Structures are given as C-alpha cells and as structure tokens.
Amino acid sequence: MPFALVALAVGAFGIGTAEFVMMGVLPQAAAELGVSIPTAGNLISGYALGVVVGAPALTLLGARLSRKTMLLLTMGLFTAGNALFALAPSAGVGVIFRFLTGLPHGAFFGAGAVVAASMAGAGNRAKAVSMMFMGLTLANVVGVPLGTLLGQQFGWRATFVVVAAVGALGVAAIARLVPDQGRPAAGRSAVREQLAAFRSPQVWLALAIVTFGLGGTFAVLSYLTPILTDVSGYSPTAVTLVLALAGLGMTVGNFLGGRIADKAVMPGVYAALIGVAAVLGVFTFTSGNKITAAVTVFAIGAVGFMVAPIMQALVMDKAGGAPSLVSAALQSAFNIANSIGAYAGGLVIAGGLGLLAPNLVGVGLAAVGLVLAAALGGLDRKRPAVPEPAVASPALPEPAVASPAVAEPTEPVAEPVAMPRPAAVPQPVAA
C-alpha cells in the first residue's frame, strides 16, 4: 500500500474524532454553555447537517480543482472549524461552527477515496480505501475515549483544540505525501461529468442500501450505552471500555470489508447485510449477560462497518469516470443512516417497547437494505447483456455489406465497399 495513505488516514482520524467525541463531552459542554443536554444535542445534529449539505455542495464547487487541492482545502476548513468551535461563546454560535466543521467531511472522504483507489491500482482499490477509513474507525477506539478523558479533566474546549491540531497535522501530511494527480475537465463539463453519474439507478440503489442497511446498525449503536447499563449491568466506567470494543470491531470489519470488496463486491454486500440482521437479532438475547453482550457488541461493530468499504468500492464502480461526487454523497448517506436509525430506535423506546426494541428495528432496516441489494444485483445481471450487441453490431455490417457488393449489380454500393479492400479492386475493372 502507498505510504501516502497514512496522510489520508490521519485526516480521517481527526474527522472521526471530531464527529463522535462530542457525545462524550456533551455534559461538560452543556454545563459550561449554560444549556440543557437536549439543547446541547444540537451540537451533534449541526455537524451531521453540515455533512449532508457539504458533501455534494463542496464536491461540485471544487469540481475544477485537482483532488490534492480539494483534500488540502477541505482539511483546512475542518481544522479552522474545530479551532473556532473551541472558542465558541454560546451554544447557538457553537452549532454554527459545528455545521461549518461538518461541511468538508463528505467532500474529503469523497476525494480521498478516489485518490486512495487510484494510487493502489487495480485489484487493491477497495483495500486502499479501507486503509484510509481505518483512521475513521480507529478514532472510535483511541480518539473518542482519549478525547472524552481529556474533556473531563481539562474541559471540552481542550478536546477540540487537540482535534484542530490533528487536522493541521493532516494538512501537512497531505501536502507532503499525497501526489498531485492533475486537474479534471474544466468548467461546466467537470460539473456535468459528476452529475451524470446520478443518472444510473444503480448509484441510487447503492446509496439507499447504505441508508437502510447501516441505519439498522445505528438504531442499536445510538442506544448502546443505556442498553449496556440497564440491561447488561455494566457500570458507566466499564461502558467506555465496551464502547472501545465496538470501535475495535469497526476497525476489524473495515479491514475485512476492504479485502472482500476487491474479491467479490456483491457477495460481500449480501454477506454483510445478512450478518447485520443476524447479529442485531442475536443481541436481543445476549444483552442480558455481560460477557455475551460484549462479544456481540464487537460483532455489531465488525459486520456493521464491513459495509462501508464494500459500498465505497461499489459506488466508485457504478460512477464511471466521475466518482468524486458519488463518493461524497455516500458520506451523506452514512449520516442520513445515522439519523434514521437513531430516530427509529428512539421512537420504539418512547413508545414503551423497551430498550431492546431498537434491535428489532435494526433487523427490519437491514432486511430492507438486503432487498435493495438484491434489486441492485438483478440490474447488474441484466446490464452486461446491453452493451454487447452495441459493441458487436458495428462489426457485423462489414461482411454483410461486402458480400452483396460483389453479387449485386448496383454500382454505387459496390464502389465504396471495394475501395478500402485492394483485393476487390481488379474484379470491377475486369468487368
């Protein structure tokens, strides 16, 4: 794997930490900013909204830039957003800065995935993408626990000062290690190329698979802490270690997904979604015991995040020659999945069905993703039959026209066919 992937992984680590550590320092931020915890929750929603809006918007605005320039600009904006958020005087201003910080998230991963795949070459593209996403999953293992601990000891602002420093390190690493891959087509043609990928129904199906398939995972992960404390019997301190175990599972799943995607993309999608549905269903029964709950939490992280590199490889294949916007849109789909899963899980809990009800919601959402994957596989099986006649048909008319050109007495048809073929020239002259 190219060493430049380390630079992309550093950027991904910073982004992952910034996104998820807010949950760990939310009580400290709410207390200092003088708002309730539900109101402070807007600091999480503001970031997610920034991802959804910024992924397509910044990718289109930067369509004329080289991908390295795009990576530098998005990581620079991310760094500035975190630095400003660390200085936020109020919760309202903090939401604005969190929105600003979320804007470059999807565009960075969209451009980074394309750069990683192109550096690795054929046969290793998904593996290279998974190496970049390794930084995102490691953020849940290392960045979030350490950031939470730092916030508890020195205040939440210190956490985001460190996150901004990681972003600055990412900018320096990208500038030094990532090669410049040239500029795309200029002007409106670059934008048209990016938008043209969305004419494919397979691209939309792939985005829907992520939205519902991963939505099932987030339906459970969003309420994992109360499940572990109230059902499994873990203390709040021990829950942090179990959450780190979930992050470790995400890292393993991301690693395996990248290797599976380079071998067989669609079988990997089917296997991952079936695994998500099965593990979430099993968690309904294993959550009552500390050991079995911990093992299942690891498995949820593994099968859930196995989907990410597989789907990243899939959408880049479906996008043709303009994958940046589709790759960025995939990040929007991930965050929509997070919102849908959290909302649906909270809905059944509020309805009095208990803390384990999100497991069944997750199974249902994963099943929807599996149905969509089957539909995508059906389109893929039909599609190869379409281009073959288009390629073969131009070759067929030559023999078909050439033979009547000799046999038919019609002069105007015979001459243009005979001219390019020297062997046929003497026969009309002899006549």
Disulfide bonds with the S-S distance in Angstrom:
none
